[in-house]
C-alpha cells in the first residue's frame, strides 16, 4: 500500500508531490490526474507511479492529498466517497471549504484542511493546517507534519483562522510578485537594465524577509532602520502613503477574505 496518493496535479499538487518524494520516497507515492498524456509525462519526469482513476488512488494509499479546486470538490467526493475507509486520511488544499462540509461530502471526519502557497515549489512554502488531533494517532500526526514540512514551514491553526491564512500567505504571493514587477519596472525607467532590476529586487525581497524572520524585529522597526532623516527612503515612503499603499493592501485582503467565505 502506498503512503501518499495525490488526486489532482496542478501547481500545488506537483510541488507537494516533489517535496514529499524526498521525504517519503518515490516508491511510496501514487497519483492521478485527468489528462492521461500529462499524467504519463509527469510520471516519467518524477519517477512516480500513476493510477488509472481517483478511486484507485484511494484504494491504494493511506493519505489522500486532494489537490482539487473548490468547484470540483463535490464531483470528486461523489466519485471516491464509497472507497474511503476508516484508515484513510484526507488532506485538502482547497480554500473556502470547511472540514464539516468535507465530512458531509466524503462521509468521514478524518480530514485535514490546509492552505499552502506557491513558494512550496522551491521548498519555501508556508502552510496553515487545521485538524482535530484527537481523531489521529501520533504516527499519523507525525506524517501530516512531515508532508507539509517537506515543502517549507507549517503552522497548526484553528479552523476559524484558516481564511485569514489564505489572506496572509495563500494568495499574497501574487501581490508580492506584482510589487516586485512594479518596482523592477520603475528601476528600469530610471535606467537599470531589466535583468539586473529583477535580480536586485528579488534578492532584496528575499533578504528583507530573512532579516525579519531571523531578527524577530517588528517590520515597522526594520522599515525605520532604512529611513534616514530627510533621506531618499522616507521620501519614497511618503509617496507610498500618499498613493494609498497600505489601503490597497487592506482592500485586497478584505476582497480575498470575502471570497473565501463566499467561495463557489
Secondary structure, 3 states (H helix, E strand, C coil): CEEEEEECCCHHHHHHHHHHHHHHCHHHEEEECCCHHHHHHHHHHHCCEECCCHHHHHHHEEEEEECCCHHHHHHHHHHHHHHCCCCCEEEECCCCCCHHHHHHHHCCCCEEEEECCHHHHHCCEEEEEECCHHHCCHHHHHHHHHHHHCCEEEEECCHHHHHHHHHHHHCHHHHHHHHHHHHHHHHHHCCCCHHHHHHHHHHHHHHHHHHHHHHCCCHHHHHHHHCCCCCHHHHHHHHHHHCCHHHHHHHHHHHHHHHHHCCC
